[in-house]
Amino acid sequence: MKKQKKNTIPFFIAVVITALLPLPLGMYLGNWNIPLWAAFVVWAEYFVYGSNPAAFKTILPCFAAGALFSTLGMVFTSALGTIMHPFIALLIGFGVAVGIMVYVMDYVPAFQKGSLAYFNGMAVMLAVYFTGSFPHFEWATPVLASIIAGAWSIVVGWLGSVFGWFNVTITFPHEVEVQPDV
C-alpha cells in the first residue's frame, strides 16, 4: 500500500485561522502594533522554502542579514542627511549598502540559496521604515529610528516564519494508506 499525507483540518481553514489570529497584534498594541503585511510576506516564504521547520535555517539568517544591510544603508543615509540633501544622501547611503549586500552574496552561499528571504529582508525593512510601521520614541534620533525600524523588521519577519510553521502545524497532517489505482 502506498502512503500519502492527509490534513485533519483542511488547508484553507488553517490559512483562515492563521490570518485571523494575529489581527489583534496589528490593531491593539498602539505604538507596538505589528505590521502584519510584513509578517505575512515571510509566512509565504515558509512555503517557498519547504513548509517544514528546516525552512527556519534559511529564512531566519537570510531575512535578518538583508534587513541588516538595509538598516546600515538607512543609518548611513541618516548620517549623510545632516550634511547634504536627503535624497542625495539616500542615493549614496542606501546605494552603497545594496552594492555591498549583493557583492557579499558571491562569498556567502547561504545568501544565494536564500536569496528570496535575503532580498525580502531588505524590502521589508525599507517598507517598515518608509511607512513608519515601527515603534516611535521621542528620544530617537534619525539614526536610532533607522536601527529601531531594522530591528522591528527582523522581529516581525521572524514572527511571520512562525505563522508559516503554525499554519502547517494546525492542519494536523498524518499519513494514510492509499489503495493503488486498478
MOVENKA-V796727 format. One record per residue. N is the residue number from 1. RES is the residue in one letter. SS is DSSP state (H for helix, E for strand, C for the rest). OMEGA is omega in degrees with one decimal (* if undefined). NEAR is the number of other ideal C-beta (glycine too) atoms within 12 Angstrom. Layout:
# MOVENKA-V796727
N RES SS OMEGA NEAR
N RES SS OMEGA NEAR
This chain:
# MOVENKA-V796727
1 M C 179.6 9
2 K E 178.1 11
3 K E -178.3 13
4 Q E 176.5 14
5 K E 177.1 18
6 K E 178.3 16
7 N E 175.1 22
8 T C 175.1 16
9 I C -179.9 20
10 P C -176.8 15
11 F H -177.4 22
12 F H 176.8 13
13 I H 178.4 17
14 A H 177.9 28
15 V H 178.8 24
16 V H 179.5 16
17 I H -178.1 21
18 T H 179.2 32
19 A H -176.3 25
20 L H -175.7 19
21 L H -177.9 22
22 P C -177.3 28
23 L H 178.3 20
24 P H 178.8 14
25 L H 178.5 25
26 G H -173.9 23
27 M H -166.9 14
28 Y C -178.0 12
29 L C 177.2 18
30 G H -179.7 12
31 N H -176.4 16
32 W H 177.9 20
33 N C 178.2 26
34 I C 173.2 34
35 P C -172.6 34
36 L H 177.9 29
37 W H 179.3 26
38 A H 178.1 41
39 A H -178.3 41
40 F H 175.1 31
41 V H -177.6 36
42 V H 172.9 46
43 W H 179.0 39
44 A H 178.1 28
45 E H 179.6 39
46 Y H 179.2 39
47 F H 178.2 26
48 V H -176.7 24
49 Y C 168.0 32
50 G C 176.9 20
51 S C 176.7 27
52 N C -175.7 21
53 P H 176.2 19
54 A H 178.5 17
55 A H 179.2 34
56 F H -178.2 27
57 K H 177.1 19
58 T H -173.4 34
59 I H -171.4 46
60 L H -178.8 33
61 P H -176.7 26
62 C H 178.0 40
63 F H -179.5 49
64 A H -179.9 34
65 A H 177.8 35
66 G H 178.5 45
67 A H 179.3 46
68 L H 176.4 32
69 F H 178.1 39
70 S H 178.2 44
71 T H 178.0 38
72 L H 177.5 30
73 G H -179.7 35
74 M H 173.9 43
75 V H 178.4 32
76 F H 178.0 31
77 T H -179.8 36
78 S H 179.2 31
79 A H 178.9 24
80 L H -178.7 27
81 G C 177.6 25
82 T C -177.0 15
83 I C 179.8 14
84 M C 178.6 17
85 H C -176.7 13
86 P H -179.3 19
87 F H 176.4 14
88 I H 177.3 15
89 A H 178.6 26
90 L H 179.4 29
91 L H -179.0 20
92 I H -174.8 24
93 G H -178.8 33
94 F H 178.2 33
95 G H 178.1 23
96 V H -178.8 24
97 A H 179.5 33
98 V H 177.9 29
99 G H 178.7 18
100 I H -179.7 25
101 M H -178.9 32
102 V H 178.7 21
103 Y H -178.7 14
104 V H -179.7 24
105 M H 179.4 24
106 D C -174.3 11
107 Y C -179.8 12
108 V C -177.7 21
109 P H 179.2 15
110 A H 179.2 23
111 F H 175.3 30
112 Q H -180.0 18
113 K H -177.5 21
114 G C -174.0 33
115 S H 177.5 27
116 L H 179.5 27
117 A H -179.1 41
118 Y H -179.3 38
119 F H 174.0 27
120 N H 175.0 40
121 G H 177.6 43
122 M H -175.9 41
123 A H -179.8 28
124 V H 179.1 47
125 M H 178.9 47
126 L H -179.3 31
127 A H 177.7 28
128 V H -179.4 40
129 Y H -173.5 35
130 F H 175.7 21
131 T H -179.4 17
132 G C -176.5 17
133 S C 179.2 29
134 F C 179.5 36
135 P C 179.6 26
136 H C 179.3 20
137 F C -178.3 15
138 E C -175.9 9
139 W C -174.7 9
140 A C 173.1 20
141 T C 176.4 16
142 P H 177.6 24
143 V H 179.2 23
144 L H 177.3 22
145 A H 177.1 28
146 S H 179.8 38
147 I H 178.1 30
148 I H 178.5 31
149 A H 179.2 40
150 G H 179.1 38
151 A H 179.2 27
152 W H 178.9 37
153 S H -179.7 46
154 I H 179.4 38
155 V H -178.5 32
156 V H 177.8 42
157 G H 178.4 49
158 W H 175.7 33
159 L H 178.1 33
160 G H 177.8 41
161 S H 175.3 45
162 V H 175.2 30
163 F H 178.1 39
164 G H 178.3 39
165 W H -179.6 30
166 F H -179.1 26
167 N H 180.0 37
168 V H -175.8 30
169 T H -175.6 22
170 I C 170.7 24
171 T C -178.0 24
172 F C -178.3 18
173 P E 177.1 21
174 H E -179.5 13
175 E E 176.0 14
176 V E 176.5 14
177 E E -177.3 12
178 V E 176.2 12
179 Q C 175.8 10
180 P C 177.5 9
181 D C -179.6 5
182 V C * 3
